[in-house]
Amino acid sequence: MANCLSENKSHFEELALESEYADLPAKYMAACNLHALAREYPQKIRLQTIATLEKVLTDPTVSCQRQSFFVFREAALALAAIFRTAEKHTLADNAINVLFRILKTTAGMSHRAVSEALGTMPLPVAIPNFLEEKVQRVPTVKWEEVVAANNLSVSGSGTFAGRSFMAPLAKSDRILVIKLAKPADTPENLCREARWMDRLRQPEYAFPVRFDVPVAIRVGGGFLFRVPSLPLAPPSSIKRHPDKFAIGFIAHKDYFSYPNEGDGKCLLPPRNFVEVMRRSSWLLGRLSSLGIVHTAPIPLFHNRVQQNRRDDNGVYDWPRGGRLDRWLDSCRQPNIGLTGVRDFEHFEVFQGTSSKMYWHIGAHFFSLLLIAGSYFRNRDITRIGFDRHGAPVDSRDLYEPDVLKGAISNIFGGYYEGFVGQGYRGEAPFNIDMLSTRMIAEMGVDHHMEEILRVIDQKAMSDKEYREFLLSRGYSPEEIADRPRGTKDIVVYTGPHLGKFNYPISIPELVNAAGSMAATCIVGRYRRAYIQ
């Protein structure tokens, strides 16, 4: 009787989804019921069910409605359930083919629903045993003692890269780095970076591509120490922890070299740039497959200025496709470099569902694509903002479409191979020509430079912070005096941004591509683990 009812129910829900008279709530309930039937009675699913689900996912009368995502999500999850549970290979193959066809040919909420549904496939991700340790004792040492304790010979006076003091080692291609704690850092957080270095130098993490993991040094038996002074005082912009905490490590001299190096430095030739991007993508993918997730290849913000008052700290949630704050600034000194993945403080042991891994992988792809776009802009860092006529600077001539497409292809191919464990075969799950064209059109012209400093954000600042904020953004002392804090919104020019303030991202294709790539990686690993 139950089987008979499920057949009748399936037919009824299909009719409701296809009916032009059914409103959105009715279609949503029908999609929910088909999703449940696909999980509970997979033997009763028909080819017609799959065709109906595809039809609703591509229906323009549904997509134009405000709550369409919820219908699309249930329809996509139903197809994903059919792929996982169908007893007949024909049905499973048909369902996954429909999902990938929609993934490549649609945009907007339908695309998001399908990519997120594919991202729910069960994953065999090992969770590494990495227990947090409470820091018990932190010795206070002199710079000379750090050097002597590790039998090092330093050549030269050294220099700063951000909050890291680095000094070359004599007769070596290595450097000694002392990384200083920020005021908000905890001893455990800083020590965690050194422990990740120590962990990833173990034999089980020997990778077949270049990944120069630094050697964390020990002082007084531990990784963490206090060092009140260094041969060179930190720049005034560097704020140290009051207890002068630091860690030290020995790294290759290329540790602070980046694939998209700008600021007047010599850029890598295109071939070398693409190689670094592919290798870095492979490493991020392989580490993720081992349950080690890098949470910040680059810093991504929806709105930096609001990070102190928003629950999400202004951090960018890429599937939502909002405006991206200061994309070129985010790409400066990324956490991938010539030596491989870097800045180990951002490594975390993965804990969560496949959907959470999908989000992380998508964030990786999103970041890598932005870095690829910034490489060309860094060929001339003076061309930014508005020209003398007030028009957006046009830097599209700096881009080489074939090089960009090669970078995009290698980012996807490298990450997929690292995460899945085998190379990707078949047609790419996104339109690479359209993506590269849209990236050049939006990244190559500074359409969006404006940011609005809201009254509420001004009130959260002190008078000194407010003044320094506006001074750093081009306002004169006289102009600041004419704008008392907290009286009205102020327009500041901090871009380029990708999207107008309070609007969606200006390259939705970038979000779609990141979702397509992440979903394909999840499905690839699922297939290799459970089907092949």
C-alpha positions, 0 to 999 in steps of 0.5 A, a space after each residue: 500500500 505504501 509503495 502504491 501511495 508513493 507512486 501516486 504521490 510522485 505523480 501528483 507532485 509532478 503535476 503540481 510542479 508543472 502546473 501553470 496555476 500552482 503558486 510558489 508555495 504550492 510548488 515549494 511543497 511539491 518540491 519538498 515532497 519529491 525530495 522526501 520521496 527520493 530519499 525514502 522511496 528511491 525505487 519509485 522515482 521515474 525518468 519523468 520525475 527527473 524531467 519535471 525537476 529539471 523543468 522547474 529549475 529552468 522555469 523563468 516564471 519561477 526564477 523571477 519570483 522573490 522566494 524562488 531560491 527555496 523552490 530551487 533548493 528543494 528541487 536540486 536536493 531532490 535530484 541530488 538524492 536521486 543521484 545518491 539513492 537511485 537503484 538504477 544507474 540510468 536514473 542516477 546518471 540522468 539526475 547528475 547529468 541534469 544537475 551539471 547541465 543546469 550548473 553550466 547553463 543557468 545563473 542566479 538562484 537556480 545555479 546557487 541551489 544546484 551548486 549547493 545541493 551538489 555540495 552536500 554529497 557525503 565526503 570521506 575527509 579524515 580529521 587530523 589529530 591536532 589538539 590545542 595546547 595551553 601555553 604554560 611558560 613563556 621565556 623572555 629572551 634577547 635577540 642574540 639569545 634566539 640566534 645563539 639558541 638555534 646555532 644560527 649565523 645571521 648576515 645583515 641587519 634585517 628588515 620588516 615584512 608586515 609584522 615579521 622581522 626577517 634576517 638572511 642567514 649566512 651562506 644560505 638561501 634561508 631567512 630567520 623570521 621573527 613574527 610578532 604578536 598583535 595586541 589582540 593575539 592570544 599566546 595559543 593562537 600564535 603558538 598554533 602557527 608554529 605547531 602547524 609548521 612542525 606538523 606539516 614537516 612530518 613525513 606523512 605530509 611530504 607532497 610531490 610539489 614544491 611546498 617549503 614548510 618553514 622550520 619553527 624554532 624553539 626557545 627554552 623548549 617551546 615555540 613561544 617567547 617574549 623578545 622586547 627588542 630586535 636589531 631593527 625597530 618595527 615600523 610605527 604602523 605595527 602595533 605589538 602585543 603588550 607582552 612582546 610575544 613572538 614566534 620564530 621560524 626559518 624559511 626559504 628566502 622566497 617565503 615573502 614573494 608572491 605570484 602577483 607581486 606589485 608595488 613596483 617589484 618585478 612581476 613573474 613571467 606569465 608561465 611562472 605565474 600560472 605554474 605558481 597558481 596551479 601548484 598553490 591550488 593543488 596544495 589548498 585542495 590536497 590539504 583540504 582533502 586531509 581535513 586541513 583548511 586554510 581559512 584566508 587565502 586572502 582577506 575578503 570583506 563585504 564592508 571593512 569599515 563595518 567589521 567592528 559592529 556587524 555580527 559577521 565582522 564584515 567578512 564576505 559570504 561568497 555564495 550571497 554575491 554581495 559587493 566585494 570591498 577593496 578587491 585589489 587591496 585584498 589581493 596584496 600579499 596573498 597567503 600563497 607564494 613561490 614557496 607554496 601556501 603560507 601564513 599557517 595561522 589560518 590553518 584549521 582542522 575541518 569539522 562539519 558537514 560537506 556543505 561547510 567544506 563546499 563553502 571553504 572550497 568555494 572561498 578558495 576558488 573565489 580568492 584564487 580567481 581574484 589573485 589571477 585578476 590582480 596579476 594583470 593590474 599589478 603590471 602598472 599599479 599607478 593606474 587606479 581610480 579616476 583619471 583627470 577627467 573624473 572617468 574610471 581608469 581603464 586598465 583592460 589593456 593590461 590583461 592578456 585573455 589567453 594568459 588569464 584563461 590559462 590561469 583559470 583553467 589551471 586553478 580549477 584543474 590543480 585544485 580538483 586534482 589535489 582534492 579528488 586525487 585524480 585529474 579532471 576529465 571532461 568539459 569544464 563546469 563553467 564557461 571559461 570564455 565568458 568568465 575571463 571576458 567578464 573579469 577583464 571588463 569589471 576588474 580592468 575598469 575602476 567602476 566602483 570607488 565609492 564607500 559610504 561612512 555611515 553615521 552609525 559607524 562614525 559614532 563607533 569611532 573616537 574623534 582621533 579614529 574618525 580624523 585618522 580614517 578620513 585623513 588616510 582617505 584623502 580628506 584635508 584637515 579643513 574638510 574634516 573640520 567641516 564634517 563633525 563626526 556623527 552628523 551625516 553620512 560621508 562618501 569616501 573613495 577607497 576602491 576599487 570595489 567589485 560592486 556599488 555600495 549596498 549592491 550585489 557584486 559586479 561580477 556575479 559570474 565569479 560567484 557562479 564559477 566558484 560555486 561550480 568549481 567547488 561543487 564539481 570537486 565535492 562530487 568528484 571526491 564522492 564518486 571516487 570514494 563511493 562509486 568507482 
